[in-house]
Amino acid sequence: MFDTSQQMEVFPTTVDLKRIDPSLNMRRFYRMSVQPDLFGGACLVREWGRIGFRGQMLIERHPDEGHAVTALLKLAASKTRRGYRAVAEQKMD
């Protein structure tokens, strides 16, 4: 009935955020993605750091994709409150 390749995702599984403030010499990125693991669960992969540098990575294990997506949305909301913006809506000055 529905081809899964044409079906849109309801919840995001990848978020790419940036925070750029030249007055503070701040150029940071924060990436999150939900990845399946080998045991039937899901992992939330978080990467952050200064733009142009390697940064850090943290992998959180969750029992299923729903829990991982919930954690991703909570973190994205928290980062948005702290001044991070999605890459698509970032203005170039």
C-alpha positions in Angstrom: 0.0 0.0 0.0 2.6 2.6 1.1 6.2 2.5 -0.2 8.4 3.1 2.9 10.9 5.1 0.8 8.3 7.7 0.0 6.9 8.0 3.5 8.0 11.0 5.6 9.4 10.7 9.1 7.1 12.1 11.8 9.9 12.7 14.3 13.5 13.7 13.4 16.3 11.2 13.8 19.1 13.7 13.1 19.5 17.2 14.4 22.4 19.5 13.4 22.8 22.7 15.5 25.2 25.6 15.5 25.8 28.6 17.7 27.8 31.4 16.3 28.5 34.6 18.2 31.4 36.7 16.8 31.4 39.1 19.7 32.2 36.2 22.1 34.4 34.4 19.6 32.0 31.5 19.8 31.6 29.0 16.9 30.1 25.8 18.2 28.3 22.8 16.8 26.1 20.1 18.3 25.0 17.0 16.3 22.6 14.3 17.4 21.4 11.2 15.6 19.5 8.1 16.4 21.2 4.9 15.2 20.0 1.2 15.6 22.3 -1.0 17.7 23.0 -4.7 17.2 20.8 -5.8 20.1 17.4 -4.5 18.9 17.7 -1.2 20.8 18.7 2.3 19.6 21.6 4.6 20.4 21.6 8.4 20.6 24.9 9.6 19.2 25.9 13.1 20.4 28.8 15.1 19.0 29.8 18.6 20.0 32.7 21.0 20.0 34.2 24.1 18.2 33.5 24.3 14.5 36.5 23.2 12.5 37.8 20.9 15.3 37.1 17.2 16.1 35.0 17.8 19.2 33.7 15.1 21.6 31.3 12.2 21.2 28.9 10.4 23.6 26.8 7.4 22.8 23.7 6.8 24.9 21.9 3.4 24.7 18.1 3.3 24.8 15.7 0.3 24.8 14.0 1.3 21.6 13.9 4.1 19.0 11.0 5.9 20.7 13.0 6.5 23.8 16.0 7.6 21.8 14.0 10.1 19.8 12.4 11.4 22.9 15.8 12.1 24.4 16.9 13.7 21.1 13.9 16.1 21.2 14.5 17.0 24.8 18.2 17.8 24.2 17.4 19.8 21.0 14.9 21.9 23.0 17.5 22.5 25.7 20.2 23.5 23.2 17.7 25.8 21.4 17.0 27.6 24.7 20.8 28.1 25.1 21.1 29.8 21.8 21.8 27.0 19.3 20.0 27.1 16.0 19.3 24.5 13.3 21.8 24.7 10.5 19.0 25.4 7.9 17.8 28.5 9.8 21.3 29.9 10.6 21.9 33.3 9.0 25.3 34.1 7.5 26.5 37.6 8.6 
